[in-house]
Amino acid sequence: MCPLKLRPVLVLLILGLVGRPVASSGGGGGRGGSGSCGFPAVYNFGDSNSDTGGISAAFNVIQSPNGETFFGHPSGRACDGRLIIDFIAEKLKLPYLSAYLDSVGTSFRHGANFATGGSSIRPGGYSPFHLGIQVSQFIQFKSRTTNLYYQLRSNNRTSLPIKSSIARPGEFSKALYTFDIAQNDLSYGYQHSSEEQVRASIPDILNTFSEAVQQLYKEGARYFWVHNTGPLGCLPFNILYNKNPNNLDSIGCVKSQNEVARELNWQLKNLLLNLKKMLPLARITHVDMHSAKYQLISNAKTQGFVNNPVKFCCGSYYGFHINCGKKEVVNGTVYGSPCKDPSRHISWDGIHYSEAANLWIANHILNGSFSDPPLPIHKACQAITNNA
């Protein structure tokens, strides 16, 4: 696995009694009125926070004890169980997304997952599968799927099993396009440059992200669900490797790293507002993942989790990192095994969140509480108008 990997996007909107936004099916993009959008598929782009098997299929297989809590075996996820993207699929009543890079036993009837662990928005990070590559993979996937579908139909071979496992061409414009990417851009920057340089790189990171969204829009994508970057400074590894005790905030997270993440998120919010103007048929939902995750970490004890920001379940830190599942003996003690109760830990392995934490976060973001516009995910196709 790569040293650090992860995610993107923002805004907890405070609604007043006057001028309260309401859902509308008008405006050229909404579907289903006040009801569910009925998204037929989800296409996801991201890093290890939403990778359901891409990096495992492309490089080294993610080994046990990953997957032990829910799947009972390794599932290509850097987690003991489900990720937020899995809970998104459940909420939309769709199957879990198959990784685009995984050719064994996959079905893309209801979407595909282009996320891979270590991916960043810009090229040159931990993984070769940066966002531009993921979008290119989607474009090729869409083209080849469409050709195959119509070839089968023209040959009257509609009963072939393959027909049930491929996407419907008419559903690409009705699907939801989700993003959880950007944290690796910051993480890689911190490891290979100064904090000032990381901060200065934000506009270029977001320009690259903007180009990706516009490319997908040209391909017919209309509904976008974008996570902002989580609190980078609250990852246990970043806290453990922090050399300045004065650089910790009131809950023990690295202040400067969270400040840079918030700066990226603020600029991302403005970028998405501009994209809404540029892409009139798009419905773009901005999800403040940073606030949701920081809220969980701040209230860990009251939510039933271990109240220790550097405590993670699988693997160990003994002056150096011992990877989850990688057994090492230090002074006669074996390290690397998982804890007895992952559900009490926010962090699974020091970088990635546990299934229990992912479930808590999903329950708090999918209802629209941390979204702009403030719509639940099953209504993310709808427009918002303001009552005067």
GILIN-V493874 format. One record per helix or strand of 2 or more residues. SS is the DSSP state (2 for helix, 1 for strand). FROM is the first residue (numbers start at 1). TO is the last residue. If there is no record, write none. Layout:
SS/FROM/TO ; SS/FROM/TO
//
This chain:
1/21/24 ; 1/42/46 ; 2/54/58 ; 2/84/91 ; 1/111/113 ; 2/131/154 ; 2/161/165 ; 2/169/171 ; 1/176/180 ; 2/183/192 ; 2/195/200 ; 2/202/218 ; 1/223/227 ; 2/232/234 ; 2/236/240 ; 2/245/247 ; 2/255/278 ; 1/283/287 ; 2/289/298 ; 1/316/317 ; 1/321/322 ; 1/328/330 ; 1/333/335 ; 2/342/344 ; 2/355/365 ; 1/371/372 ; 2/377/379 ; 1/383/386
//
